[in-house]
Amino acid sequence: MATEYVKQLNNSLQSSHQDHLLSWSETPLGTAQNRQWMVACKVDGQVKGSATAPRKNTAKELAAKAALEAMGVNLE
């Protein structure tokens, strides 16, 4: 995945001095042979975006994208 939504989210929060409020939860789903990852992006303890994908990094990027959209950030 060529997107950098996690980086954009970090930059957005840093610019408003809120980067310390960012946290993630990562939950494996399914069997080891058919693993999926559910990742939730939280800002100040509130889930702003979540996603499920076969790769943890992909799910994290998609969750970051959802969080950016929920926060009204213009996606580059």
C-alpha positions as CSV (number, residue, x, y, z in Angstrom):
1,M,0.0,0.0,0.0
2,A,1.6,3.2,-1.2
3,T,-0.5,5.6,0.9
4,E,0.8,7.4,4.0
5,Y,-2.3,8.1,6.0
6,V,-0.6,7.2,9.3
7,K,2.1,9.8,8.6
8,Q,-0.5,12.4,7.5
9,L,-2.5,11.7,10.7
10,N,0.6,12.1,12.9
11,N,1.5,15.4,11.1
12,S,-2.0,16.7,11.5
13,L,-2.1,16.0,15.2
14,Q,1.5,17.3,15.7
15,S,0.6,20.6,14.1
16,S,-2.1,21.2,16.7
17,H,0.1,19.8,19.5
18,Q,-2.3,16.8,20.0
19,D,0.0,14.0,18.9
20,H,0.2,12.7,22.5
21,L,-3.5,11.9,22.3
22,L,-3.1,9.3,19.5
23,S,-3.3,5.6,20.3
24,W,-4.0,2.3,18.4
25,S,-5.6,-1.0,19.2
26,E,-4.7,-4.0,17.1
27,T,-6.8,-7.2,17.3
28,P,-6.0,-10.4,15.4
29,L,-9.1,-12.2,14.0
30,G,-9.5,-15.6,12.5
31,T,-7.1,-18.5,12.4
32,A,-3.3,-18.3,11.9
33,Q,-3.9,-19.6,8.3
34,N,-6.6,-17.0,7.6
35,R,-5.5,-14.1,9.8
36,Q,-7.3,-10.7,9.6
37,W,-6.4,-7.6,11.7
38,M,-8.8,-5.2,13.1
39,V,-7.2,-1.9,13.9
40,A,-8.8,1.1,15.7
41,C,-7.4,4.6,15.7
42,K,-8.2,6.5,18.8
43,V,-7.7,10.2,19.5
44,D,-8.1,11.2,23.2
45,G,-9.6,7.8,23.8
46,Q,-12.3,8.1,21.2
47,V,-12.3,5.8,18.2
48,K,-12.0,8.0,15.1
49,G,-11.5,5.2,12.6
50,S,-11.2,1.5,12.3
51,A,-10.5,-1.1,9.6
52,T,-10.0,-4.8,9.0
53,A,-7.5,-6.2,6.5
54,P,-5.3,-9.3,6.1
55,R,-2.1,-7.3,6.9
56,K,-1.8,-5.2,10.1
57,N,-0.1,-2.3,8.3
58,T,-2.9,-2.2,5.7
59,A,-5.5,-2.1,8.4
60,K,-3.6,0.6,10.2
61,E,-3.4,2.8,7.1
62,L,-7.1,2.3,6.4
63,A,-8.0,3.1,10.0
64,A,-5.8,6.3,9.8
65,K,-7.6,7.3,6.6
66,A,-11.0,6.8,8.2
67,A,-9.8,8.9,11.2
68,L,-8.6,11.7,9.0
69,E,-11.9,11.7,7.2
70,A,-13.9,11.8,10.5
71,M,-11.7,14.7,11.7
72,G,-12.4,16.6,8.5
73,V,-8.8,16.6,7.3
74,N,-8.2,17.2,3.6
75,L,-6.6,14.0,2.3
76,E,-3.6,14.6,0.0
